[in-house]
Amino acid sequence: MERVSESFMDNLSYLGQSLEFDMKEWERIIDSLQVNHTMESIFTSKYDSDVDYFFDVKKAGQVFDDWAYASNMYKYISSLVLIGSNGKIIRYGDDVGHLDVDKLIRKDWLQELKTSDGKLVWLGIHENYADVHYRTPYVISLAKRLDYGKHDVIVYMSFKSQFFVDKLNTKHDPNNNLYLLDGHNKIVYNREAKIINERYENPINTRVKGDTVRRSSNGEKILVASLPLSNTGWSIVETIPLSTLTEGYSLIFKVTVIVFLLSVCFSGIIWFVIASKIVNPIQRLARVMNRVQGNEPSVITMSNRKDEIGQLTQNFNYMMKRIDRLHQEHLQDQAKKNEAEYRALQAQINPHFLYNTLNSIRWMATIQHADNIRETVEVLGRLLRNTIKTKETMIPIHMELELLNDYIYIQKVRYNDKFEVLFELEPSIKGYRCLKFILQPIVENAIFHGIEPKDERGTITVRVFQEQERIVFEVHDNGVGMPEEVSEKLLSCQEGKDGIGLRNVHERLQRTFGKDYGLEIESRCGEYTLIRINHPVILQQEDQ
């Protein structure tokens, strides 16, 4: 009941806002007279002849006609009279020709206007002062005093009660009984024309917004709601039988129950279809998948369906066949890998044999006092020993530099000290690790392709430093360099063999750490070559 009452009041409030807007439009018609120069001229000018006055009155009539053309509210004006303190009078309206102005100014409304302190006064509904009762028996009037400097003008305007009939007949429910009351509680509008201009006798306070339940004259319970209109003293009262309200809600409840029951039945039918066409086939497929979890090989399920479940079954069968094929390929690859490891184990005999032979040569050189041969063989033997001993792919950077030093010593002997190697190392790199054998191929490239073709002695500079989250190895030589087009293609061409060479180092870095790492080559023909190795920072603990 509370929600019904709230909805009823909301509708009445909406109707009240519409009426307040219409009544403000009537007030604006009078306010427009205050600022119209034609009207002001008539009541402030001193006319030398009646002809001038007659022409100004004609102009005023034209002003009203223009306003009436712009707004259809003027067609409801019964009488509009402007009475000036200079004795001039302007008339407009359908019934103003039958209005006696002398009798008009003797009515009670003039006294009410005098006490209004210059404000507009809604006089309410009353019998038409014009002698046209057969045509317009009742009018609603309002009045205001206009101030044109030293001259006062009294405005009286009445409009036909038909205005509210046209406005309200279509704006409320025909089951409801609507009353529009003026400031004297007289009925301005109701569907029963015979009670217009009579006092509203229902014992409720029409000046307060609210609703209450009362009994009508025939004993029926009705809901009575009232809403005061702002700035006019008017109000709206609307009544409706409670049975009409509850009848609508009872119908809604019955319809809701029927719709609910139909929805339940329809949902049951849909669920039966879904269970037979979708759920059950999916459950069968799920049971087949559970057999895969139980390590049952070559699980296949058959289905002749052409819908999405059939496609799912076909894809499952394809996946199982592919998994089986990949499994077989994996077994074959594993067998090949085991065979390769066996061959690699056999191949380790050759380095061991070579190392033992070199060790014998070193002792023979020591006995013969051939120190140069002894030192060279000793370095080569250490290089081979470290190669055989170190099987990890990641080694400390200082060990990588030790291997590089042994390699450089051998090459210096080979090339009769044709070059020198300088090291620039940051102390912080001691705790880091790197891929094994990434520096030796780079230095080898610098010697063979940079320094060897050069006539004079060359210099190779090896720099190792940290740059944000990277360890950077730079190998710079002042050899013959290479053309730009050669340096750009160097990493994309096969370089060296058996995994030794620039391309090998570049690919190892990218396969191990990703595309953000690898080699960068910068060279200028006849001047230098700089190869930069970008390597991630790896602490010894992390690698371990």
Secondary structure as UniProt FT lines:
FT   HELIX           2..34
FT   HELIX           37..44
FT   HELIX           50..70
FT   HELIX           72..76
FT   STRAND          77..84
FT   TURN            85..86
FT   STRAND          89..92
FT   HELIX           96..98
FT   HELIX           101..104
FT   TURN            105..106
FT   HELIX           109..114
FT   TURN            115..118
FT   STRAND          121..127
FT   TURN            133..135
FT   STRAND          138..148
FT   TURN            149..150
FT   STRAND          151..160
FT   HELIX           162..168
FT   TURN            169..170
FT   TURN            174..175
FT   STRAND          177..181
FT   TURN            183..184
FT   STRAND          186..189
FT   HELIX           193..195
FT   TURN            196..197
FT   TURN            206..207
FT   STRAND          210..215
FT   TURN            217..218
FT   STRAND          221..228
FT   TURN            230..232
FT   STRAND          235..241
FT   HELIX           242..274
FT   HELIX           275..279
FT   HELIX           280..293
FT   TURN            294..295
FT   HELIX           308..347
FT   HELIX           349..367
FT   TURN            368..369
FT   HELIX           371..389
FT   STRAND          394..396
FT   HELIX           397..414
FT   TURN            415..416
FT   STRAND          419..425
FT   HELIX           427..431
FT   STRAND          432..435
FT   TURN            436..437
FT   HELIX           440..445
FT   HELIX           446..451
FT   TURN            452..453
FT   STRAND          458..467
FT   TURN            468..469
FT   STRAND          470..477
FT   HELIX           484..489
FT   HELIX           490..492
FT   TURN            498..499
FT   HELIX           502..513
FT   TURN            515..516
FT   STRAND          518..524
FT   TURN            525..527
FT   STRAND          528..536
FT   HELIX           540..543
//
